Amino acid sequence: QIKPLSPFVWFRLGALSMRLEDWATALQAFTEVVQQEPEEGDAWANVAAVHMHNRNPGEAYPALNESLKLNRNNWRVWVGKLHTCMDLNKYDEAIQASLVLMDLKAKRNQSEGIPALEERVVRALVGASVSKYNEAMKSGDTPAIDSSKRTLVRMRELLSKLQSSMKEPWLYEASAFFNECIGQADQAIDDLMREYRSLISFKSWETDRSMLERVCTVITRMLAMHEEEGNVEALKKFKFLVNGIIRKVKAAHFDPAQLPTLRLEELDEVIKTIDAKIGTT
């Protein structure tokens, strides 16, 4: 028989029930704890954890907020809030949670195991922030436009912080997409150049078919943006870069029969396009 006013016992029951995957009992137990002890942050976190397991983000969300009111340094709760906000399309809050996680990771000991933001999460946040802005602009709703602009500012801050701590090609690609969508063409081209440099830092990229394909994809995107900008000097510099890639790829293949003909033809087309653009400018 459990005493009706024993939060400690209810908490122990909840923890044991979670280990046994008895989620209904766990939820009942932790709910009893927070009803009796509303300032028990760990109990609120566990209420949220049960709701997240049950795929009920709408119920998890307020419990996560209650937990964070009491302890803003629990990174696991912030991870839960990040994913819950994404499930609820609360992308601005998801971005804020990501920023907090990055700050906590920078300040804490590595042994705590605070996870880095996943690629799929960052890409989803980039896409959602851009979509939110585009939808707001189409609607003409001034408060929605202002809100979406604040989200873009936070997203830019997040991308900047990520780039200061990691040099992954996918991150530069995501940042280029973001900047291109918000009309920052120069910054997008810079991001693509960083992606290119990151890709060619891999050993033997010239002979790795998958890596070479990614390099060509970046080059094609850069060409499109340079064409749109119409800067002749920039196109000339870009042509020099592409010719350098072609030379490196050919030099890395001692057997002509092993040359990546398709990729070389793709790069040759880039050169022809640049020449045509320069000639008509």
Secondary structure, 3 states (H helix, E strand, C coil): CCCCCCHHHHHHHHHHHHHCCCHHHHHHHHHHHHHHCCCCHHHHHHHHHHHHHCCCHHHHHHHHHHHHHHCCCCHHHHHHHHHHHHHCCCHHHHHHHHHHHHHHHHHCCHHHCCCCCCHHHHHHHHHHHHHHHHHHHHHCCHHHHHHHHHHHHHHHHHHHHHHHHCCCHHHHHHHHHHHHHCCCHHHHHHHHHHHHHHHCCCCCCCCCHHHHHHHHHHHHHHHHHHHHHCCHHHHHHHHHHHHHHHHHHHHHCCCHHHCCHHHHHHHHHHHHHHHHHHHCC
